[in-house]
């Protein structure tokens, strides 16, 4: 782990992050304009292509390399700030919302992903616009009532995913304990002359991870002791250093695992659950299949936690909360592999639609939209899963070893290792099956 002085200088610069925010606001305006007024076919609509074929795959890579930085440069974040500063009531966030916020985020995330697949939002520019504008409504409402970025911390479904994935990230923010403990000003949280306080309601000096740090730079600008450091670390190294494991984060990791496996399966099997049960209602069959995909990894994680509890004497809940974090690297690998392969399959479509938009004249599509051949696409997916699986296995091993008490670390680690290997193997097999489909 080493400090990045360049990254810290960027965070300390007065032009960061508002310049990037405004660039993204302009891009968002173009995207929404195209979604509402552009071509009806998603492959011909620049807004739809930029959203689902460029931005969505780029997010996974961003989480891996830069943690939750997207939440700082997101146009919704700037919109929330503008509303709050100009017409906001600046009310304190209710205790109830703080308490149920993590589970509310999970519920909204499940609803959002179900709606996306059920209504085919990615295949409809108007539906994509409706989704984005619905989220804007939530951002404005929360910004009008509550202080700081209450939407981002307690309600944003994308923020929940960003939070857990950021724990795998290479870049993180840390305070220097000696300097922080001697400080009685707490400008990092309260704010100062250079910037407002932490928009995510975090005290950097007691922050035990990256889940709620968006690398906005406010604390770096405000700290009078130059305590904050931007560190470059081994991917996933945060996962075995979490001091207070949270069941909701492990729960979300399992949900994401099921979602990725379900998406990969749906690409090669049409209406698999309906065909199995003989259901004629495709909406019902999809919903049952969706719920099956989401709940199965949670049950498997609980089963692994139960087996581990026979060895280490911890409760199933505690084991699931702690070791659920180790699932994140292979799940993030699945996210990058799934969305990245789609980008590689259709990447030239971005260039084509951008040129049509810029010139205002129709152009013939390339004979092939793929950036690379199918063998390279498949190799990319397999390599990503191999790296993610290795990191997950190592993270679980470190967690198993660091816990004091009875039990053989190998026996504690083994149930989770089998779960992670099974997840990666299933998705690799589905990738091969998808190539031949």
N, C-alpha and C positions, 0 to 999 in steps of 0.2 A: 504494500500500500504506500503510495507516495502522493505528495501534494502537487497539484497542478496550478502553478502560478498564473499561467495564461488564462485558465478557466476562471480563476478568482478575479483577475483583472477585468475580464469581460463582465462578470456579475457586478463588479464595482463601478463600471462605466455608467455615466448618466444617461447614455443613449439606450442602455439595456434595461428592461425588455420592450419598452414602448414602441421602438421602431419596428421590431419584428411583429408586435401585436398589430400595428396598423397595416403592415404588409399583408398579414393574414386576414384582416378585416376587408381589405380591397379584394383579395382572392375569394373570400367568402361571398362578397357582393356579386362578383362575376359568376360564381357557381350557382347561387340562388337565382340570379337572372336567367341563366341558361336552363336551369331545372324548370322554371316556371314558363319561360317563353321560347325555349329552344326546341329542337326536334323531339318528337314523342318517343322515338326508339332510343333505349338507353345507350346502345353502342354508338349512336350518332350524336349523342348529347354530351357536350364537353363537361358540363357540370356533373353529370352522372359518372362519367369516365374518371374525372379527377377525384371524385369522392371515393368510389369503390375500387378503382384500379390503381390509383397512385397513393392517395392519403391513407387509406386503410392498411395496405401492406407496409407503408413507411412507418406507421405507428409502432408496430412490433419491433422494428429495428431501432427506432428512437428510444423505446423503453429499455432495450438492452444496452445501448451505448450511453444514453443521457438521462436515464431514469424518467422522472415525471415532468420533464421540462416542457412537454407539449401543453400541460395545464397552465403554464405561464404565458405562452405565446398564443394560446387559443383565442379566437375572436370572442368567444362567449365570456372569457375572463375579463377582457377589456370592456365588454358591454355591461357586465355586472358592476365593474368599478364605476363606469360613467353614470349608471342609474343610481347607484348607492350614494355617490358624492353629490349629485345634483338634486335628486328628489327622494332619496332614501330616508327612512325613519331611524336607521341605525340602532334598531332594537337588539337587545341581547338574544342570542339563540336560546330557545327554551330548553330546559333540562331534558324534557321528554325527547325532543329531536336529537339532542346529543346522544342520548341513551339508545334510541332505536335507529339512529342514522345509518350505522353500518348495515343493518338488516334491511332498512328501507332501500339503500343503494342496491343490495342484492336482489330485492323484489323488483325494483325498476329495471335492473339489468336483465332479469329473466323475462319480464314483460316485453322489453325492447327487442331482445333476440328472438323471442317467439313471434312477435309482430313482424319483424323483418323477414323471417322465413315464411310465415303463414300468408302474409299479404304480398310477398315477392317485392318488397320495397326496393331492393337493389336493381330490379329490372324495370322500374317505373320512375322516370324523372319527377313526375308530379308527386308520387308517394314519398320519394326521397326529400323533396322540398317540404312536404307536410311534416315529415319527421323532424327535420332541422328547425322548422318554425315552431313546432310544438316544444322542442327543447329551449328555444329562445324565450318562449312564454314563461317557462319555469325559471330561467335565468333572471328575467326581468322581475318576476314576482318576488323571488327571494331577495334580489338586490334592492327592491323597493322597501322591504320590511326590515331586513336584518343587517347586522354589521359584517364587515369583512366579506369574504367569499363563502357565504354559508352554503350556497348551491354547490360549489365545488367540493366542499368538505363533507356535507351531510346528505346530498341528494343526487349528485351527478352519477349516472350509471357508468359512463365511460371513465369517470374519475376513480370509481371503485376498481375497475380493471387495471387502470394505470397505476393505482396505488400498490397492488400486489405484485404486478410485473416489475415495478421499479425497484423492488427489493433484490431482483436479480442483476440490476444494472451495474455498469462499470464505474460510473461517476456517482459520488455521494458527497453530502455536506456534513461536516463534523465541527463541533466546538472543541476548544482546548480546555480540558477540565479545570486546570489550575487558574486560568484567566477568568473563566466563566464563574467559578465558585466565589471568586473575590469581587465580582461585579455586583453592585446593588442598584444599578440604573435600569437594567433590563430593557434597553432600547430595542433589542432584537425582537422582543414581543410587543412592546408598547408603541414602538416607532420613535422617530427622531426627526431632525431637520432634513436629513438626506432622503428619507422615504417613510412611508407608513409602516406600521407594525406588521408582523407576519400575517398574510392574508388567510393562512390555513390554520390559525389559532394554535401554533406550535411554539414551544420554548426550545430553541436550538440546543441549549445546554443540557436538557434532559431528554432530547429526542433520541430514540434508540434505533432509528432506521429511516428509510427514504419514503415510506408509504405516504406520508403527508407533507413531504418537502417537494416543492415544485421548482426549486432552483431559481426563484424569482430575483434573488439578490438583495432583498430588502434588509435582511439581517446583516449581510456583509457590508452594506453601505452604512448601516447605523451603528455598528459595533465600535465603541471608542477604544477597545483594547486589541483590535485586530485579531480576535480569537477564532473566527470562523475559518475553516480550511475546506477547500474543494479537493477531494482525494480521488485518485484513480486506483481501483482495486480489482482483485480477481472477481470475475462474474460469480454471483451467488454467495460470496463470502459473508454477506449480511445475514444469510438465512440461519446460520448456526450461532449468531450473536444476538438474536432477538431476546431481550430480557423478559418481556411479558408477551408470550405468544397469545394470539387472539383467535378464537374459534371461528369467528366470522370470516377472517382472511383465509384460513385453511378451507373453510366451507366453500368460499368463492373459487379457490384454486381447483377444488374437485368439480365444481360446476363448469368451469372453463374446460377442464379435461373432457367432460362428457359432451360439451358443445362441439369441441373440435372433432372428436370421434364421430359424433352424429353428422356433422357437415361432410366429413370425408365419406361416410357410409352413404349419405343421400346422393352423392355424386355418381355412385355406381348402381344404386338400387332405388327404383322409383316406388314410393309408397310401401316401404318394407313392412311396417307394422300392420298396415291395412291388409296387405296380401297374406300376412301370417294369420290374422284373426278373421279374415273374410269380411272385413268392414267395407261398406260401400260409401260411407261418408268420409271423403278424403280429409276434410278438416279435422274430424274427430280422430282419425287414424294418425294424422300428423301430430296432433297434440299429444296423443298417447305415446307415440314414438319419441317426441321431444322430451316429455317427462321421464320416460325410461332412460334416455341418454343422460339426462342431468342427474337423476337419482342414483344410477348404478355406481358411478365412481365414489359417491359419498358413502354408499353401503360398503364398497370394497375398502375404502379408507378406514371406516369404522371397524371392519373385520380385521384389517392389519393392526389397528390400534388395540383391538381386543387380544390378538395373539401376542403382541408386544407386552401388554399389561400382565400376562401370565409370567413374564420373565422379569420385568423391571418394577412390578408392584405399583406402577402409576395407574391412575384411572384411565378409562377409555377416552374420556373427554380430553384429559391433559395430553395423552399420547397423540390423539388426532390433531389437537391444536398445534403441538410442537412439530410433529413430523409432516403435517400438511404443507408446511413451507417448503419442504424438500421436493414436493411435487412440482413446484413452480418452474424450474428450469426446463424440464421436458415439456411442460404445457406451453410455455412461451416458445419453445422450439417448434411445437405443433402449430402455434399461431403464425409464426414467421414462415414455416414451411408451407402451410395451406395458402396464405395470402400471397406469399412470395412466388409460389408456383403459378398462381393466376396472373400475377404481374408478368412473369416470364412468358406465359402463354399468349398474352394479348398486349404486350407492351407497346407495339407499334401503333396500336389504336389511339394511344395518348397523343403521339406525334401527329397522326392523321387528323384527329378531331381538332387539335390545337391549330393546325394550319388552315383547316376549313373555317374555324372561328376567326382567325386573324385576317384571312383574305376575303371572307364572305362569299366564297365560290365553292361549289361542290368539287370534290376530288375523288378519283377512284381509290378504293382501298388497296393496300398492298396484297399481293397474292397470299402471303403468310403474315399473320400478325405476331407470330412468336419471335421473341428476341433471341432465343437459343433453341436447339433441338430438344426432342422429348427425352433423350438419354441424359442430357445435361440437367434438364428440369428434375428428373427423377433422382439423379445423383445429388443435386442440391438438397432435395428433401431428405434423403437418407443421411447425408452428412450432417444436416441440421439436427436431426433426431439423435444421431450418435453423440454429438456434442452435448445436447440437452440432457440426454440420458446419463452421460458420464457425470455431469454436474449435479444431477439429482441424486445419483447413487453416492457421490462423495459428500454432498450436503447431509444426507440421511446418516451416513457413517459418522460424520463429525458430531451430529446431534446425539447419536446413540452413545458415543464415547464420552461426551462432556458431562453427561448426567450422573451425579454421584448416586451410589446406592447399589443394591444387589442386581445381579443379572449379567449374563454374558452379552457384550455389545454386539457380537455377531448374531446371536439369537434375536436380539431386539431389532437389529437392522434388516434381517432377512425378509420378513413379511412385506416391508415397504419396498425393498429391492425387487421382489417378485412383482409387486403392483406396478412399479415404474417400468420394468422390463416388459410387462404385459401390455401396458399402454403404448409404449413406443413400438413394439412388435406389431400390434394391431394396426396402428396407423401407417406403418411402413408397408404392411401387406395390402392395406386399402389403397395406398399410393400405387403399388404395382398393379393391382386390379383395375384402378382407374385408368392406367396407361393402356391396358388392353381392352377397356370397355368401348 
